[in-house]
Amino acid sequence: LFALNALLNVLWSELFFGLKRPDWAMAEVVPFWLSVLALVLIVFPISRKAGWALVPYLVWVLFAGILNLAIVRLNGPFSA
């Protein structure tokens, strides 16, 4: 799950910043956020401290998704 989350994190960054496709990044931020949520839910029963430590990451990805949506709405459509 950590590896999947890392992959989605890198993929979002590459789509948004590398390819300059915030529209594609917007679609990818949903599974990215869900992977962070899954991490929190799976880690929390093992270590409450570790689970709580992941909550700011969850909030940060939500915030990034909101910003991503605003960028798409204000600047679209995008093309390759």
N, C-alpha and C positions, 0 to 999 in steps of 0.2 A: 504493500500500500504506500509506503514511503517512496519507493521508486516510481510508482505511477504518479504520485503527487509531484515529484521532482520533474518528471517528464512533462506533465501538464503545465507546470510553472514555466519551464524553458520554452515550451511550445507557445504559450500565451505571449511571452516576451518577444519571441521571434515573429509571430504574426503581427503583433501590434507595432513593435519598433523596427524589426528587421525588414519585413515585407511591406510595412506601412498599410496594413489592412485591418483597421480597427473593427470593421464589420465582421471579418472572420474571427478576430479575437473575441468579439462579443459572443459569438456562438460557442467558442471554446471556454469562456470563463464560467459557464454553467457547470460542466463536468469538473472543471478545476475547483470551483467552490465546493461542489459535492464531495470531492476527494478530501478536501480539508475537513469538512464536516465528518466524513467517515473516519478520518484519523482521530479526531477529537473523541468520537463515540467509541472507538476501539481501544484507544489508549487510556481513556478515563477510568475504566474498571481496573486496569493494571496499576496505574499511578495517577492519583487525583492531581498531584502537582504537575505532572507532564500534560495531563488533559487540559488543565487550566492554562498552562503555558502556551498551548496551541490556540486558545481562544482569540488572542489579539491577531494572530495570523488569519483566522477565519474572518474577523471583522475587517482586516486590511484587504483581503481578496474581495469581500463584499463592496467595500469602498472603491476599489479599483474597478470593479464591474459597473458601479454606478457612474463613475467618471467615464468609463469606456462607452456606456450607453449615451451619455450626454455628447460625447465627441461624435459618435455615429449619427445621432439626431441632428446635430448642428452642422456637420460637415459632409454628410453623404450626398449623393452616392459615390462609392469608391470604385476604381477600376484598376486592373493589373497593368 
